[in-house]
Every structure is written in C-alpha cells, then in structure tokens.
C-alpha cells in the first residue's frame, strides 16, 4: 500500500472525467462504489473487496442493506470530524421497503478532506461536495451530518498504526 496522498487537488483531477454506469467497476464508467475501488487501486494500491450488489438498483431492491457484516469486515467506523482522505462516506436515504419507508444506507462517496467527498451520479458525473451539506443524486434533499457514516479501510488503519509505532520507537 502506498502512503496516503496529501489532501490537494492534483490527485483528484483524473476522476472528474469519469461517467456514471450502474454497476460500473472499470474506469472511466463507474458507479459510486466503482469510484472508490478505482481511487483505492490507483492512489493507495489497495484492492477493496468487489461487492457486485453495491449498485444503485441492487441497494434499492435490497432495501438499502449496504452495511451488512461482509462490507464492514473491510472497513472500520470513523467518528465524524476525524475523517481523512480516502475514508468512505456512507450516505443514508429514506427508501421504500415492503411498502414502508425505511432509512438506510444508499450511496457512498470518497472523502477528500475534512467534510468533503468525491461523489458520482448519473446526472452530474464526479463532483466534489461538502458531505455535511450534500445534495445527492436527483433528489434535492440535503444530506445532513446525522445521515452520513464514515468508514476507513483496514489497510489504512494498519498503515497508520505502523507509522505511529515507528514514530514512537
């Protein structure tokens, strides 16, 4: 794994040319999780687990069950305000499930710095937004802080621990 890139704009530029494709995992046609997979591979040399069910259609059909145990085996929760570049922001939305409305994980974005993320959808392509005030997809609903959960890939946590141990030695 490479060291985490500094939070500048240079590394982000290449992703702005990507376009949305539901289930897309091969750049430049990706969905929200495909964007994360591409950035992890290119920037960090991390190969996140492929989750074919992490598509907009599949998440909607599954009632937004994005944070199932298998997903969280690769990622650990991060407290709001302690986010780092390349953390994953999981955005919740109200979805219809069995005829009822249920709030659940629906969309993911790639954290680029404090309170900002790269986000892709079918209407705008890739844009950088403040995730504590993020309009998502075609809805004009503001994404409130309480509707965002942050996660860090375990390899990033392990790298930080190794770096900390080296500093302490």
C-alpha positions as CSV (number, residue, x, y, z in Angstrom):
1,X,0.0,0.0,0.0
2,X,1.3,3.5,-0.9
3,X,1.2,6.3,1.7
4,X,-1.9,8.4,1.7
5,X,-1.7,11.3,-0.7
6,X,-1.7,14.8,0.7
7,X,-5.2,16.5,0.6
8,X,-4.5,18.6,-2.5
9,X,-6.4,18.8,-5.8
10,X,-3.8,17.2,-8.0
11,X,-4.8,13.6,-7.3
12,X,-8.5,14.2,-7.7
13,X,-8.4,15.7,-11.2
14,X,-8.3,12.4,-13.1
15,X,-11.6,11.3,-11.6
16,X,-13.6,14.3,-12.8
17,X,-13.7,12.7,-16.3
18,X,-15.4,9.5,-15.1
19,X,-19.0,9.0,-16.0
20,X,-21.8,7.1,-14.2
21,X,-22.8,3.5,-15.0
22,X,-24.8,1.5,-12.5
23,X,-22.6,-1.5,-11.5
24,X,-19.6,0.1,-13.3
25,X,-16.3,-1.1,-11.9
26,X,-14.0,-0.3,-14.8
27,X,-12.9,3.3,-15.2
28,X,-14.0,5.6,-16.7
29,X,-17.6,4.1,-16.4
30,X,-18.2,3.6,-12.7
31,X,-20.9,3.9,-10.1
32,X,-20.3,5.2,-6.6
33,X,-18.5,2.1,-5.3
34,X,-16.6,1.7,-8.5
35,X,-15.2,5.2,-8.0
36,X,-14.0,4.2,-4.6
37,X,-12.5,0.9,-5.9
38,X,-10.7,2.9,-8.7
39,X,-9.2,5.5,-6.3
40,X,-8.1,2.9,-3.8
41,X,-6.4,0.9,-6.6
42,X,-4.8,3.9,-8.3
43,X,-3.9,6.1,-5.3
44,X,-3.3,3.6,-2.5
45,X,-2.6,0.2,-4.2
46,X,-5.5,-1.2,-2.1
47,X,-7.8,-3.7,-3.8
48,X,-11.1,-3.4,-2.0
49,X,-13.5,-6.3,-2.0
50,X,-15.7,-6.4,-5.0
51,X,-19.3,-6.1,-4.0
52,X,-21.4,-6.7,-7.1
53,X,-24.6,-6.0,-5.0
54,X,-23.4,-2.4,-4.3
55,X,-25.2,-0.9,-7.2
56,X,-28.0,1.7,-7.1
57,X,-30.5,-0.8,-8.4
58,X,-29.4,-3.6,-6.1
59,X,-29.3,-1.4,-3.0
60,X,-32.8,0.0,-3.7
61,X,-34.1,-3.5,-4.3
62,X,-32.5,-4.8,-1.1
63,X,-34.0,-2.0,1.0
64,X,-30.6,-0.3,1.4
65,X,-28.8,-3.0,3.3
66,X,-25.4,-1.7,2.4
67,X,-23.8,-2.0,5.8
68,X,-24.1,-5.8,6.0
69,X,-21.4,-7.5,8.1
70,X,-19.4,-8.5,5.0
71,X,-18.9,-4.9,3.9
72,X,-17.8,-3.8,7.4
73,X,-15.1,-6.5,7.6
74,X,-13.0,-4.4,5.2
75,X,-13.9,-1.1,6.8
76,X,-13.9,0.2,10.4
77,X,-16.1,3.1,11.6
78,X,-14.6,6.6,11.9
79,X,-16.0,9.3,14.2
80,X,-17.3,12.4,12.4
81,X,-14.7,15.1,12.4
82,X,-11.8,12.6,12.3
83,X,-12.2,11.8,8.6
84,X,-9.1,11.5,6.4
85,X,-8.7,11.5,2.6
86,X,-9.8,8.1,1.2
87,X,-12.2,7.3,4.0
88,X,-15.7,6.2,2.7
89,X,-18.8,8.2,3.5
90,X,-21.9,6.1,3.5
91,X,-25.0,8.3,2.9
92,X,-28.4,7.2,4.1
93,X,-31.7,7.9,2.4
94,X,-35.3,7.0,3.0
95,X,-36.2,4.0,0.8
96,X,-39.4,2.1,0.3
97,X,-39.1,-1.4,1.8
98,X,-42.0,-3.8,1.8
99,X,-44.5,-1.0,1.3
100,X,-43.0,1.0,4.2
101,X,-40.4,3.8,4.3
102,X,-37.1,2.9,5.9
103,X,-33.9,5.0,6.3
104,X,-30.9,3.0,5.2
105,X,-27.5,3.2,3.6
106,X,-27.9,4.1,-0.1
107,X,-24.9,5.8,-1.5
108,X,-21.1,6.1,-0.9
109,X,-18.6,8.8,-1.6
110,X,-14.8,9.1,-1.2
111,X,-13.6,11.5,1.4
112,X,-11.1,14.0,0.0
113,X,-10.5,16.1,3.1
114,X,-12.4,17.5,6.2
115,X,-16.1,17.4,5.3
116,X,-15.6,16.9,1.6
117,X,-16.0,14.0,-0.7
118,X,-15.9,12.9,-4.4
119,X,-19.4,11.7,-5.4
120,X,-20.7,10.4,-8.7
121,X,-24.2,10.1,-10.1
122,X,-25.9,9.7,-13.4
123,X,-26.7,13.4,-13.7
124,X,-23.5,15.2,-12.7
125,X,-20.7,12.6,-13.1
126,X,-18.0,13.1,-10.5
127,X,-18.1,16.3,-8.4
128,X,-16.6,17.3,-5.1
129,X,-19.1,18.3,-2.4
130,X,-19.2,19.1,1.2
131,X,-20.8,16.0,2.7
132,X,-22.3,17.7,5.7
133,X,-24.4,19.6,3.2
134,X,-24.5,17.3,0.2
135,X,-27.3,17.2,-2.4
136,X,-27.2,13.6,-3.6
137,X,-28.3,12.3,-7.0
138,X,-31.6,13.6,-8.4
139,X,-33.1,14.4,-5.0
140,X,-32.8,18.0,-3.8
141,X,-32.6,16.7,-0.2
142,X,-29.7,18.0,1.8
143,X,-27.6,15.2,3.3
144,X,-27.4,16.0,7.0
145,X,-24.4,15.1,9.1
146,X,-26.6,12.6,11.0
147,X,-27.2,10.8,7.7
148,X,-23.5,10.2,6.9
149,X,-21.4,7.4,8.4
150,X,-17.7,7.3,7.9
151,X,-15.5,4.3,7.4
152,X,-11.8,3.7,6.9
153,X,-10.3,0.7,5.1
154,X,-8.5,-1.6,7.5
155,X,-5.3,-1.4,5.5
156,X,-5.3,2.4,6.1
157,X,-5.7,1.8,9.8
158,X,-2.9,-0.7,9.8
159,X,-0.6,1.6,7.9
160,X,-1.3,4.5,10.4
161,X,-0.5,2.1,13.3
162,X,2.8,1.1,11.7
163,X,3.7,4.7,11.1
164,X,2.8,5.6,14.7
165,X,4.9,2.7,16.1
166,X,7.8,3.9,14.0
167,X,7.5,7.4,15.4
168,X,7.2,6.2,19.0
169,X,10.3,3.9,18.6
